[in-house]
Amino acid sequence: MKFPFLHILTLVLVMCSSLSAHAAEAKTAYKAFTANPDGRTAFAYLHEVAVHPRCANCHGVVEEGIHRPTVGDERSLHPMNISMLNNIRLSVENSEFVQTGNPHPVNCRSCHQNANSDEPGMPPGASNNLMPGFIWHMPPPTMAIPRDLSAQTLCQTWLDPAKNSFLAFRGGLEQMDVFKKEFIHHVKDDPLVRWAWAPGPGRTPAPGTHSDFVKAMKLWIQEGVPCPQ
């Protein structure tokens, strides 16, 4: 009876070792980028941040045809049945963002204000003077972050102007000058992006640092926006 037991124990140990290796690998994208920054490691780090709950929760998921934000490190569906129907739409007037249309009576702004609460678990908030009037809201469904989003799919989405914003103005592979200007501005100045590294009490910040995230975006673009194969 010893041999079957030892055999099973060995298999369990091998499986655990394999799982640990995969878990460690998933957490090293930032370290790999800082150790050897190039287009490949830069995008791996960008993907690591994009799928982290601090970013992915706001981008949300599309399930059963409904685009909904998620919450917490486990990415549970947002409570109160919040969905894209509760979203706020913004436009630019005189170099400032303003709300447009008739917002839902219960919308993002009902709970998410200009700054984080001092208490853990309370609704977060973010704003800054770099993008005046730009407040908490959801991106379009085309920019949702599925729970299993691959780096390759993320790369293709970012480079598709029909998917990377509410309006097709951020450029893409055919308009790299526009893409570079808009995406670097987005990751550098957007208060919601910057919030990911200062999410308030009780929340795990995104991997690495905001400044390194901006560096990674610049390097990835500089090296020709290589997508993972």
Rosetta blueprint (number, residue, H / E / L):
1 M L
2 K H
3 F H
4 P H
5 F H
6 L H
7 H H
8 I H
9 L H
10 T H
11 L H
12 V H
13 L H
14 V H
15 M H
16 C H
17 S H
18 S H
19 L H
20 S H
21 A H
22 H H
23 A H
24 A H
25 E H
26 A H
27 K L
28 T L
29 A H
30 Y H
31 K H
32 A H
33 F H
34 T H
35 A H
36 N L
37 P L
38 D L
39 G H
40 R H
41 T H
42 A H
43 F H
44 A H
45 Y H
46 L H
47 H H
48 E H
49 V H
50 A H
51 V L
52 H L
53 P H
54 R H
55 C H
56 A H
57 N H
58 C H
59 H H
60 G L
61 V E
62 V E
63 E E
64 E L
65 G L
66 I E
67 H E
68 R E
69 P L
70 T E
71 V E
72 G L
73 D L
74 E L
75 R L
76 S E
77 L E
78 H L
79 P H
80 M H
81 N H
82 I L
83 S L
84 M H
85 L H
86 N H
87 N L
88 I L
89 R E
90 L E
91 S E
92 V E
93 E E
94 N L
95 S L
96 E E
97 F E
98 V E
99 Q E
100 T E
101 G L
102 N L
103 P L
104 H L
105 P L
106 V L
107 N L
108 C H
109 R H
110 S H
111 C H
112 H L
113 Q L
114 N L
115 A L
116 N L
117 S L
118 D L
119 E L
120 P L
121 G L
122 M L
123 P L
124 P L
125 G L
126 A L
127 S L
128 N L
129 N L
130 L L
131 M L
132 P L
133 G L
134 F L
135 I L
136 W L
137 H L
138 M L
139 P L
140 P L
141 P H
142 T H
143 M H
144 A L
145 I L
146 P L
147 R L
148 D L
149 L L
150 S L
151 A H
152 Q H
153 T H
154 L H
155 C H
156 Q H
157 T H
158 W H
159 L L
160 D L
161 P L
162 A L
163 K L
164 N L
165 S L
166 F L
167 L L
168 A L
169 F L
170 R L
171 G L
172 G L
173 L L
174 E L
175 Q L
176 M H
177 D H
178 V H
179 F H
180 K H
181 K H
182 E H
183 F H
184 I H
185 H H
186 H H
187 V H
188 K H
189 D H
190 D L
191 P H
192 L H
193 V H
194 R H
195 W H
196 A L
197 W L
198 A L
199 P L
200 G L
201 P L
202 G L
203 R L
204 T L
205 P L
206 A L
207 P L
208 G L
209 T L
210 H H
211 S H
212 D H
213 F H
214 V H
215 K H
216 A H
217 M H
218 K H
219 L H
220 W H
221 I H
222 Q H
223 E L
224 G L
225 V L
226 P L
227 C L
228 P L
229 Q L
